Structure formats: structure tokens, C-alpha cells
């Protein structure tokens, strides 16, 4: 039995290091996405989470210097 999946909206606002923000809004049913679209959305979600994790770690350091993980992955600013 297939029922129509309800559309749901999720959003995430990301504070940029240099000021400003980026807002990502997902307004769809994940059950109706193609494999290609699901992969794209998943990669975008991972990028947002990774960016937030790096910047939260940087903000918690008194001098704002990059963490060892940032240096190792080349994500330091």
C-alpha cells in the first residue's frame, strides 16, 4: 500500500566565519526523491554539519586558530 508522503520543510541557517549567513531549505518528501537527488541532499547536509563542527571548534579556541583536524583536512581558513 503506497500512500502519498506528506511534504515537510526543514531548514538550517549557517553563520559564516567572515560574516553573513547561508540558509538551506529542504521542501520535499524524501521518499519521492530520486537516488541522484538523495545523494545530493545527503552530501549537502554533510557539508553543513562539517562546516558547523569546524567553526564551533574554532570558536571555542581562545585564539581562533585552526584545530589539528582542520589542518589535516585542509579546511582551515
C-alpha angles and dihedrals in degrees: 000000000000119000126187109266114230117241115244131190123222125176139181128195116206123198111221121223093235094047132275130069143254120214121200116196122189112195109173146079109270089211090063096050121109118239090255092052092047090051091049093048092046092051090049092050090049091050092052092048092047092048091049093047093051093047095046089052091048093048091052092056111088095226096039091234120154119270123240089257091055092050092047093050096038093240097123116121 
